Amino acid sequence: ANLGTLENGMAICFDWIIPTTAGAHVITYQATVDEGAANGTVLTNVVEHVNDAPGTVMETSEAMVTVFVPEYGVELAPATDAMTGMPGDVVTYTLTITNSGNVADTFDFSAGASGWTVGLPASVALDAGESVAVDVTVSIPSDAADGDMDSVTVTATSAADATATASSTLTTTATVAAPEEFFIYLPIIVKP
């Protein structure tokens, strides 16, 4: 039976008949914690058993429960990075992803708009507080001119809570090496 909401110190009283068989009897009850209970709150439930038989004493049992509220979070570092490469090169950025939540979680990666091809890591599963390095690649087009650049924002998102995200902006610049100069030296022959 649902007895409603109980405040601290309130009691529920009910009578029941326990079978006359010898041995222990198990009484099971269930309590639902309010949705707004703060993480780390300790709830104590006390059960007092009173037997109306002459000469019996009250028995007390206590159960304590600590409220655990899952918190989801992610960090991605560095927040920005920049590299250069030759046309046709694949530039590799190494990012560190950290599960800043208090439960294990899986993180998916996505990339914002980019004119160049971006390679993302697979999903990463991390325990609370765990970090791991992941690679993101950017392919510089073979026809890129010297100084052409592209920026892409890479985002890591919690699979359990889509509002837990972190991003890193990566800027890649194409550099074209100046052609080497060659000189030809010929001997000068003078005729008298």
C-alpha positions in Angstrom: 0.0 0.0 0.0 1.2 3.5 -0.8 1.2 5.4 2.5 2.1 8.8 0.9 5.0 11.1 1.7 6.6 10.8 5.0 8.7 13.6 6.6 11.7 13.2 8.8 10.7 11.6 12.1 7.3 10.3 10.9 6.3 6.8 11.6 4.1 4.2 10.0 2.3 1.8 12.3 0.5 -1.4 11.3 -0.4 -4.7 12.8 0.1 -8.2 11.3 0.0 -11.7 12.5 3.3 -13.6 12.3 3.0 -17.3 11.8 3.7 -19.4 14.8 6.5 -21.3 13.2 9.8 -21.0 14.8 12.7 -19.0 13.3 13.2 -15.6 11.8 10.6 -13.8 9.7 11.5 -11.4 7.0 9.6 -8.2 6.5 10.4 -6.3 3.3 9.5 -2.7 2.6 10.4 -0.3 -0.2 10.9 3.5 0.0 11.3 5.8 -3.0 13.7 8.7 -2.6 12.4 12.1 -3.6 13.7 13.3 -7.0 15.2 16.5 -5.5 17.3 14.7 -2.9 20.9 16.0 -3.0 23.8 13.7 -3.9 25.4 12.3 -0.7 22.3 12.7 1.5 22.1 9.9 4.0 18.6 8.5 4.7 18.0 6.4 7.7 15.1 4.0 8.1 14.3 2.5 11.5 12.0 -0.4 12.0 10.8 -1.2 15.6 9.1 -4.5 16.2 6.9 -4.7 19.3 5.4 -8.0 20.3 2.4 -7.8 22.5 3.2 -11.1 24.2 4.0 -10.8 27.9 7.7 -10.6 28.6 8.9 -9.7 25.1 11.1 -6.7 24.4 11.1 -4.2 21.5 13.5 -5.1 18.7 15.0 -2.3 16.5 16.6 -2.6 13.0 18.1 0.3 11.1 19.0 0.7 7.4 21.0 3.6 6.1 21.0 4.5 2.4 23.2 7.2 0.8 21.6 9.0 -2.1 23.6 8.7 -5.3 22.7 11.1 -8.2 24.5 10.4 -11.5 26.3 13.4 -12.8 27.5 13.5 -16.4 30.4 15.6 -17.7 33.2 15.7 -20.3 36.3 17.7 -20.9 38.2 17.9 -24.2 41.7 19.4 -24.3 43.2 21.4 -25.7 40.3 23.8 -26.4 42.1 25.0 -29.6 45.0 23.8 -31.6 46.7 24.7 -34.9 49.0 22.8 -37.3 50.4 23.2 -40.8 51.0 20.7 -43.5 51.8 20.4 -47.2 49.0 19.9 -49.8 48.0 16.3 -49.8 49.2 15.7 -46.2 47.1 14.3 -43.4 47.6 16.2 -40.2 47.0 14.4 -36.9 45.8 16.2 -33.8 45.9 14.4 -30.4 43.2 15.5 -28.0 42.6 14.3 -24.4 39.1 13.4 -23.4 38.2 13.2 -19.7 35.0 11.8 -18.1 34.4 14.6 -15.5 31.2 12.9 -14.4 30.7 10.6 -11.4 29.6 7.5 -13.4 31.0 5.5 -16.3 29.9 6.9 -19.7 30.5 6.5 -23.4 31.3 9.6 -25.5 30.6 10.1 -29.2 32.5 12.5 -31.5 31.1 14.8 -34.2 32.6 17.5 -36.4 31.2 20.8 -37.4 31.2 22.2 -41.0 34.6 21.9 -42.7 35.8 22.2 -46.2 38.5 19.6 -45.7 38.0 15.9 -44.8 38.0 15.2 -41.0 38.6 11.8 -39.5 37.1 11.3 -36.1 37.8 8.6 -33.4 35.4 5.9 -32.6 33.2 6.2 -29.5 35.1 6.0 -26.2 33.9 4.4 -23.0 35.5 5.9 -19.8 35.1 5.3 -16.1 34.4 8.3 -13.9 37.5 10.5 -13.8 39.3 8.5 -16.5 41.1 10.2 -19.4 42.4 8.9 -22.7 44.2 10.4 -25.8 42.3 10.3 -29.1 43.4 11.3 -32.6 41.6 13.5 -35.1 42.9 13.8 -38.6 42.5 16.6 -41.1 43.3 15.9 -44.8 44.7 18.9 -46.7 43.5 18.9 -50.3 46.3 18.3 -52.8 45.3 21.4 -54.7 45.5 23.7 -51.6 47.4 26.9 -52.2 50.0 28.3 -49.8 48.2 29.9 -46.8 44.8 28.1 -47.4 43.3 27.2 -44.0 40.3 25.4 -42.6 38.9 25.3 -39.0 36.7 22.5 -37.6 35.1 22.2 -34.2 35.2 18.7 -32.9 32.7 17.9 -30.1 32.5 15.0 -27.6 29.0 14.2 -26.3 27.9 12.0 -23.5 25.8 9.1 -24.6 23.8 9.2 -21.4 23.2 13.0 -21.3 23.3 14.9 -24.6 23.7 18.2 -22.7 27.1 17.1 -21.4 29.5 18.2 -24.2 33.0 19.6 -24.8 34.6 21.0 -27.9 38.0 21.7 -29.5 38.6 24.0 -32.5 41.3 22.8 -34.8 42.8 25.1 -37.4 44.9 23.6 -40.3 47.0 25.7 -42.7 48.5 24.6 -46.0 52.1 25.5 -46.6 53.7 25.2 -50.0 57.5 25.2 -50.0 59.1 27.6 -52.4 60.8 25.7 -55.2 64.5 25.3 -54.9 66.6 27.5 -57.1 69.2 25.8 -59.3 72.1 27.6 -60.9 74.1 26.3 -63.8 77.7 27.4 -63.9 79.5 27.0 -67.2 83.1 27.6 -67.8 84.1 30.7 -69.8 86.5 30.0 -72.5 88.3 32.9 -74.0 90.1 32.6 -77.4 93.0 34.8 -78.3 
